Amino acid sequence: MAVLLCREGAVCGEMAMVCLTDFEEYAKQHLSKATWDYYAAGADECCTRDDNLLAYKRIRLRPRILRDVSVSDTRTTVLGTEISFPVGIAPTAFHCLAWHEGELATARATEALNTCYIASTYSTCSVEEISAAAPSGYRWFQLYVYRDRKLSEQIVHRVESLGYKALVLTVDVPYTGKRRDDIRNQFKLPPHLKVKNFDGIFQENAGPEEYGIPANTLDPSISWKDVTWLQSLTRLPIIIKGILTKEDAELAVQHGVQGIIVSNHGGRQLDGGPATIDCLSEIADTVQGRIEVYMDGGIRTGSDVLKALALGARCVFIGRPAIWGLAYKGEEGVREILQILNDEFRLSMALSGCRNVSEINRNLIQLSKL
């Protein structure tokens, strides 16, 4: 329950936290403007960010009835590991901006609900601290390729030795998208926070900063050759995050990766690109089960999860909603977000006539009449 304040700070009552947008509203009210704007930002006019959500509302379900849904099972597997339901936490930066324990709280919440947490390179806690906070949690690590390849190489070896189970290579940031509010706010991490994974690596006063590390650290020359290079460094499965077309999905399969995340970076990179849910079926049809397909972007309800699975995703990942949960009540808030999605997904499954995730397929989706 969230406490509502009347004028002059008097307590007016409590607001029940019923759905993810309740947490969004709470976070907007309680985070600083610069922090809220950073998390909420899309690129340019935010068309793609907004379409990630609107696209779900255009999709209609075809429920089947009289199917005996007295018992339902939301479990699935990702890369052969069982998780309790097909929703994980996408890599998002700077959790300590939302809650003092930051990524440690996020890791503990996902461990408690037995699902997958993709830790971000841009975490305000180190990969070692995250691992220690939730020792039996199931974790992947999100990676960028840097101009200095040694930076990428060192962190790969660190996460592999710590028991992270996969590398998620983000490929849609050769350059950072133009996020207008961050420019207006001159967004910078506060002095007490840093990108912990690179603590002590960059020289003090190394020139202009971009999101906590020196500008121009990311390598815009990244190409498919770097996927092969990464495979030479590690035995961990590699998942490519940021694919939006069937052509690139086919190339990912040919390059021997284990999975792809259909993602437009929450609409924070190229504005005017497609909503992720609108890309999913062509990618799933191209991949044909040869590798696993996941997606992120715009998931706000359990029926959104159901639609994504029906269109070919094995699992979905949430970004901003995890931040809202943190802002509300840290670990407990993230748990609540995940539990609400789990409950809503189970209900949507049952009301559609599905008893388990293997019964969810394209027949559930009403194709638009052109």
C-alpha positions in Angstrom: 0.0 0.0 0.0 1.2 3.5 -0.8 0.6 6.3 1.6 -1.2 9.3 0.0 -0.4 12.7 1.4 -3.0 15.5 1.4 -2.0 19.2 1.5 0.3 20.2 4.3 1.6 16.6 4.6 -1.4 15.1 6.3 -1.9 11.4 5.6 -5.1 10.9 3.6 -5.1 7.1 3.3 -3.4 4.4 1.4 -3.5 3.5 -2.2 -3.7 -0.2 -3.1 -0.9 -1.2 -5.5 -3.1 -3.2 -7.9 -1.3 -3.0 -11.3 2.1 -1.9 -12.7 0.8 1.6 -13.6 0.1 2.2 -9.8 3.9 1.7 -9.3 4.7 4.0 -12.2 2.6 6.8 -10.7 4.2 6.3 -7.3 7.7 6.4 -8.8 6.9 9.6 -10.8 5.7 11.3 -7.6 8.7 10.2 -5.5 11.8 10.2 -7.7 13.6 13.5 -8.5 12.7 15.0 -11.8 16.1 14.3 -13.4 16.0 10.6 -12.2 12.4 10.1 -13.4 13.2 11.8 -16.8 16.3 9.5 -17.2 14.3 6.3 -16.7 11.3 7.5 -18.7 13.2 8.9 -21.6 12.8 7.8 -25.1 14.9 9.0 -28.1 13.9 12.2 -30.0 10.0 12.4 -30.0 9.5 9.2 -28.1 7.4 7.7 -30.9 8.9 4.2 -30.6 8.9 4.3 -26.8 5.2 5.0 -26.8 4.4 2.6 -29.6 6.0 -0.3 -27.6 3.0 0.0 -25.3 0.3 1.0 -27.8 1.1 -2.0 -30.1 -0.1 -4.4 -27.4 -3.5 -2.7 -27.4 -3.9 -3.3 -31.1 -3.6 -7.1 -30.6 -6.7 -9.1 -29.8 -6.9 -12.6 -28.3 -9.0 -15.6 -29.4 -9.9 -17.3 -26.2 -10.9 -20.9 -26.1 -13.5 -22.1 -23.6 -14.5 -25.2 -21.6 -10.9 -26.4 -21.4 -10.7 -27.4 -17.7 -8.3 -24.7 -16.4 -8.7 -25.8 -12.8 -4.9 -26.4 -12.6 -2.5 -24.1 -14.4 1.3 -24.1 -14.6 3.3 -21.0 -15.6 6.7 -22.6 -15.5 9.0 -22.5 -18.5 12.7 -22.9 -19.3 15.3 -20.5 -20.7 18.6 -22.1 -22.0 17.5 -25.3 -20.3 17.0 -23.7 -16.8 13.5 -23.8 -15.3 12.0 -20.5 -14.1 8.7 -20.0 -12.4 7.1 -17.9 -15.1 8.2 -16.4 -18.4 9.1 -12.9 -17.2 12.6 -11.8 -16.3 14.3 -8.5 -15.4 15.8 -6.7 -18.4 19.2 -4.9 -18.0 18.7 -1.4 -16.8 21.3 1.0 -15.4 21.7 2.8 -12.1 19.3 1.0 -9.8 20.8 2.9 -6.8 19.1 6.1 -8.2 15.7 4.5 -7.4 16.6 2.7 -4.1 19.7 2.8 -1.9 20.4 -1.0 -2.2 20.0 -0.8 -6.0 20.8 -3.9 -8.0 21.2 -6.0 -4.7 17.5 -5.6 -4.1 16.6 -6.4 -7.7 18.8 -9.6 -7.5 17.2 -10.8 -4.3 13.7 -10.2 -5.6 14.3 -12.2 -8.8 16.0 -14.9 -6.8 12.9 -15.1 -4.5 10.5 -15.4 -7.4 12.8 -17.9 -9.2 13.2 -16.1 -12.5 16.0 -14.6 -14.6 17.8 -11.3 -13.8 20.0 -9.7 -16.5 22.5 -7.5 -14.7 23.5 -4.4 -16.6 27.1 -3.3 -17.3 26.0 0.1 -16.1 25.0 -1.2 -12.6 25.7 0.9 -9.5 26.7 -2.4 -7.7 29.4 -4.6 -9.0 28.9 -8.0 -10.5 30.6 -9.5 -7.4 28.2 -7.6 -5.0 25.2 -8.7 -7.0 26.3 -12.3 -7.0 26.9 -12.3 -3.2 23.5 -10.7 -2.6 21.6 -13.5 -4.3 24.0 -16.5 -4.4 21.4 -19.0 -5.8 19.8 -16.5 -8.2 19.7 -17.3 -11.9 21.6 -14.4 -13.7 22.8 -13.4 -17.1 25.1 -10.4 -17.7 24.6 -7.7 -20.3 27.7 -6.6 -22.1 28.8 -3.8 -24.5 31.8 -3.9 -26.8 34.3 -1.1 -26.0 37.0 0.5 -28.1 39.3 -1.0 -25.5 38.5 -4.6 -26.0 40.4 -5.5 -22.8 37.6 -3.8 -20.8 35.0 -6.1 -22.3 37.3 -9.1 -22.0 38.0 -8.6 -18.3 34.4 -8.3 -17.3 33.5 -11.4 -19.4 36.1 -13.4 -17.3 34.8 -11.9 -14.1 31.1 -12.9 -14.7 32.0 -16.3 -16.0 34.0 -17.1 -12.8 31.1 -15.8 -10.6 28.6 -18.2 -12.2 26.6 -15.9 -14.4 24.9 -18.2 -16.9 24.9 -16.3 -20.2 26.2 -13.1 -21.9 23.7 -10.7 -23.4 25.5 -8.6 -26.0 23.7 -5.3 -26.6 24.1 -4.4 -30.3 21.9 -1.4 -30.9 24.2 1.2 -29.3 27.0 2.1 -31.7 26.2 5.6 -30.5 23.8 6.7 -27.7 20.4 7.8 -28.9 19.4 11.5 -28.4 17.4 11.7 -25.2 16.2 15.3 -25.0 15.3 15.5 -21.3 18.7 14.1 -20.3 20.4 16.8 -22.3 18.1 19.5 -20.8 18.7 18.2 -17.3 22.4 17.8 -17.9 22.0 14.3 -16.4 24.9 13.0 -14.4 25.2 10.3 -11.7 25.4 12.0 -8.3 28.9 12.0 -6.7 28.1 9.1 -4.3 27.2 6.7 -7.1 29.4 5.2 -9.9 29.4 2.5 -12.5 30.8 0.0 -10.1 32.0 -2.5 -12.6 34.5 0.0 -13.8 35.5 1.4 -10.4 39.1 2.5 -10.6 39.5 1.6 -14.3 39.1 5.1 -15.8 41.3 7.9 -14.8 39.8 10.7 -12.7 38.9 13.7 -14.9 39.2 11.6 -18.1 37.3 14.3 -20.0 33.5 14.5 -20.8 31.3 11.8 -19.2 28.4 10.0 -20.8 26.2 8.1 -18.3 28.9 7.5 -15.8 31.8 6.6 -18.0 34.1 8.6 -20.3 32.4 9.6 -23.6 33.4 7.6 -26.7 34.1 4.5 -24.7 31.6 2.4 -26.7 32.9 1.2 -30.1 30.8 2.2 -33.1 32.8 -0.3 -35.3 31.1 -3.3 -33.6 30.1 -5.9 -36.2 29.4 -9.6 -36.5 33.1 -10.3 -36.2 32.9 -9.2 -32.6 30.4 -12.0 -31.9 32.9 -14.5 -33.2 35.6 -12.7 -31.0 33.3 -13.0 -28.0 32.7 -16.7 -28.6 36.5 -17.2 -28.6 36.7 -15.7 -25.1 34.1 -17.7 -23.3 32.1 -20.9 -23.1 29.0 -19.0 -21.9 26.0 -18.9 -24.1 25.7 -15.7 -26.1 22.4 -13.9 -26.6 22.2 -10.9 -29.0 20.0 -8.1 -27.7 18.6 -5.5 -30.1 17.5 -7.5 -33.2 14.3 -6.2 -34.9 14.4 -7.8 -38.4 14.3 -11.3 -39.8 17.5 -10.7 -41.8 19.5 -10.0 -38.6 17.8 -12.9 -36.8 19.0 -15.2 -39.6 22.5 -13.8 -39.3 22.4 -14.4 -35.5 21.5 -18.1 -36.1 24.3 -18.4 -38.7 26.8 -17.0 -36.2 26.0 -19.7 -33.7 24.5 -17.6 -30.8 22.1 -19.3 -28.4 19.4 -16.7 -28.3 18.2 -13.3 -29.3 16.2 -10.6 -27.5 13.9 -8.7 -29.8 14.5 -5.2 -28.4 14.5 -1.5 -29.4 16.2 -0.5 -26.1 12.9 0.7 -24.7 12.6 3.2 -27.5 15.8 5.0 -26.3 17.9 4.5 -29.5 16.4 4.9 -32.9 13.1 6.8 -32.9 10.7 5.7 -35.7 11.6 2.1 -35.5 9.0 -0.6 -34.9 7.4 -1.7 -31.6 9.1 -4.9 -30.5 5.9 -6.9 -30.4 5.3 -6.0 -34.0 8.6 -7.6 -35.0 8.2 -10.7 -33.1 6.3 -13.0 -35.4 8.5 -12.4 -38.5 11.6 -13.2 -36.3 10.1 -16.3 -34.7 9.0 -17.5 -38.2 12.6 -17.0 -39.5 14.3 -18.6 -36.5 11.9 -21.7 -36.5 13.1 -22.8 -33.0 16.7 -23.1 -34.0 17.6 -20.7 -31.1 15.5 -19.2 -28.3 13.7 -15.9 -29.0 12.9 -13.5 -26.1 11.7 -9.9 -26.2 11.4 -6.7 -24.1 9.6 -3.4 -24.4 6.1 -2.3 -23.4 5.1 -5.3 -21.1 2.7 -3.9 -18.5 0.2 -6.6 -17.9 -0.1 -10.4 -17.8 -2.1 -10.4 -21.1 0.9 -8.6 -22.7 3.0 -11.5 -21.6 0.5 -14.0 -23.1 0.4 -12.1 -26.4 4.2 -12.1 -26.6 4.4 -15.8 -26.0 1.6 -16.5 -28.5 3.6 -14.6 -31.1 6.8 -16.6 -30.5 8.7 -15.3 -27.5 9.9 -17.9 -25.0 10.2 -15.3 -22.2 9.8 -11.6 -21.9 11.9 -9.1 -19.9 10.7 -5.9 -18.1 12.8 -2.8 -17.7 11.1 0.3 -16.4 8.6 -1.5 -14.2 11.4 -3.0 -12.1 12.7 0.5 -11.5 9.2 1.6 -10.3 9.1 -1.4 -7.9 12.5 -0.4 -6.5 11.3 3.2 -6.1 8.2 2.0 -4.2 9.8 -0.4 -1.7 13.1 -1.8 -2.9 13.3 -5.6 -3.0 9.7 -5.9 -1.8 8.5 -3.6 -4.5 10.3 -5.6 -7.3 8.8 -8.8 -5.8 5.3 -7.2 -5.9 5.8 -6.2 -9.6 6.8 -9.7 -10.5 4.0 -11.3 -8.5 1.4 -9.1 -10.1 2.6 -10.0 -13.5 2.7 -13.7 -12.6 -0.8 -13.6 -11.2 -2.2 -11.6 -14.2 -0.4 -14.0 -16.6 -1.9 -17.0 -14.9 -5.3 -15.5 -15.1 -5.0 -14.5 -18.7 -3.8 -18.0 -19.6 -6.8 -19.6 -17.9 -9.3 -17.2 -19.4 -7.8 -18.0 -22.8 -8.1 -21.7 -22.2 -4.4 -22.5 -21.7 -3.3 -24.7 -18.8 0.5 -24.4 -19.4 2.9 -22.4 -21.5 3.2 -25.1 -24.1 -0.5 -24.6 -25.0 0.1 -21.0 -25.9 0.5 -20.5 -29.7 -0.3 -18.3 -32.6 -3.9 -19.6 -32.8 -4.6 -17.4 -29.7 -4.0 -14.2 -31.8 -6.7 -12.7 -33.9 -5.1 -11.6 -37.1 -6.2 -8.2 -38.3 -8.5 -8.1 -41.3 -6.7 -5.9 -43.8 
